[in-house]
Amino acid sequence: FSVSSFLLSSTFSSSLTSLLLSPSLQKTFNNKTKTEPFNDAQAVIEYLLFAVYLADICVRFRLAFHSDQGLVTAPRLIAHRYLRSLFVVDVLALIPFDYIVIPIVGSGAKSARPLMLLGLLRLIRLYRVGVFFQFLEYNLSVSLTVVTIARNLMFVLYVAHWAACGMFFLARANDASLGSSTWIGRDQDRLKDLDTTPKKYLASFYWAITTFATVGYGDWFPVTVAETLWTMAFVLFNVALTAFIVGTITLLVVRRDARTSSYRERSQSLRSFAAVNQLPEGLKASMQEHLRLSFANEDIADERVLGEKEKSRGRKTKKN
């Protein structure tokens, strides 16, 4: 197994499970607290993802890693490193606590609905998404701009998804029939059109997107205290997330502009030098081409590459 295939498979399984098939959130929209049946389409897909994630944990016991001494392939060292790092986290994300606890308590008990939130423990596996994007950031075959935009877009989709599901969960917890005392049941005529789970989810996701974008058309707004607190927390979190997204995009633009500005300044200096010294046009064009070539290959200049090698050698010497 290569590192790329491992990261892709684990990220795909964790992302799909958390975004589309989070059991607690599915039951929220379906108004169900029981864990049966186990033979519907959602259950089958969930079993497949469970198998993929279990296989992924097994693969990590054989996945080589890099250390200061080079590539480590010894199974005992690989297993020891995994057991001491993320094994417990992966196991906690694998165990379906909601499917275990709710049948014991009873699906008809009042505490059954809050216990559905135990299924959110499976979202722990989302740390793999961060590992995946960190891997892409150092992958020279993928543009850093594309990686940054994709990562930010995924953050927005995840946050909006969780906010939408949480808002609907609060409405269902306050009134299982979604009466007028809830944000989504305030307009009963409009609620009649939301007769399916996808339509209800779409309405909740629409509220999350408009709130995240600070548009706030006013067609959906919180009614109860819990819904108001949830909206306030969502908006406050959005301030930090928006600042992060704007900051990362701005950093990319500034770096590119700084590089372009540096090239223009050097070119202008070269033209001024050529004008003062009355250099021939052919020599001036040759010097301009040499400047462009050296600027384009600045990152792979011998001095820079050898400098990085000396730094690496110095770090190893200090550790030894």
Residue pairs with C-beta under 8 A, 6 or more apart in sequence:
1 59
1 62
1 63
3 63
3 135
4 135
6 56
6 59
6 60
6 63
7 128
7 131
7 132
7 135
8 132
9 52
9 56
10 53
10 56
10 125
10 128
10 132
11 128
11 129
11 131
11 132
13 49
13 52
13 53
13 56
13 125
14 53
14 93
14 125
14 126
14 128
14 129
15 126
15 129
15 154
16 49
17 46
17 49
17 53
17 122
17 125
18 122
18 123
18 125
18 126
18 158
19 157
19 158
19 161
21 42
21 45
21 46
21 49
22 119
22 120
22 122
22 123
22 165
23 46
23 96
23 98
23 99
23 116
23 119
23 122
24 98
24 116
24 117
24 118
24 119
24 120
25 119
25 165
25 169
26 42
27 33
27 116
28 116
28 165
28 168
28 169
28 172
29 165
29 168
29 197
29 200
29 201
30 197
31 172
31 176
33 102
33 107
33 108
33 112
33 113
33 116
34 102
34 107
35 98
35 99
35 102
35 103
35 107
37 43
50 94
50 96
53 90
53 93
53 94
53 125
54 94
56 90
57 87
57 90
57 91
57 94
60 82
60 86
60 87
60 90
61 75
61 78
61 79
61 82
62 75
62 78
63 78
63 82
64 71
64 72
64 73
64 78
65 71
65 72
65 78
65 81
66 72
68 316
68 319
72 78
72 81
86 127
89 124
89 127
90 125
92 121
92 124
93 121
93 122
93 123
93 124
93 125
94 122
95 121
96 119
96 122
97 118
97 119
97 121
98 115
98 116
98 117
98 118
98 119
99 119
101 115
101 118
102 112
102 115
102 116
105 111
105 112
105 115
106 112
113 172
113 173
114 173
126 158
129 154
133 147
133 150
133 151
136 142
136 147
137 144
137 147
144 252
145 252
148 248
148 249
148 252
149 249
152 244
152 245
152 248
152 249
155 241
155 244
155 245
156 212
156 241
156 245
159 208
159 212
159 237
159 238
159 241
160 205
160 208
160 209
160 212
161 205
161 208
163 208
163 211
163 212
163 230
163 234
164 201
164 204
164 205
164 207
164 208
165 201
165 204
166 230
167 183
167 204
167 207
167 208
167 222
167 227
167 230
167 231
168 184
168 200
168 201
168 204
170 182
170 224
170 226
170 227
170 230
171 178
171 182
171 183
171 184
171 185
171 227
172 178
172 182
173 226
174 181
174 182
174 224
174 226
174 227
175 181
175 182
175 185
177 185
178 184
178 185
178 191
179 185
180 186
180 188
181 223
181 224
182 223
182 224
182 227
183 207
183 220
183 221
183 222
183 223
183 224
183 227
184 191
184 194
184 200
184 203
184 204
184 220
185 191
186 223
193 199
194 200
194 203
203 220
206 220
207 220
208 234
210 216
210 217
210 220
211 231
211 234
211 235
211 238
212 234
212 238
214 235
214 238
221 231
222 228
222 230
222 231
262 295
263 291
263 292
263 295
266 291
266 295
267 288
267 291
270 284
270 287
270 288
270 291
271 284
273 279
274 283
274 284
274 287
279 287
294 301
298 304
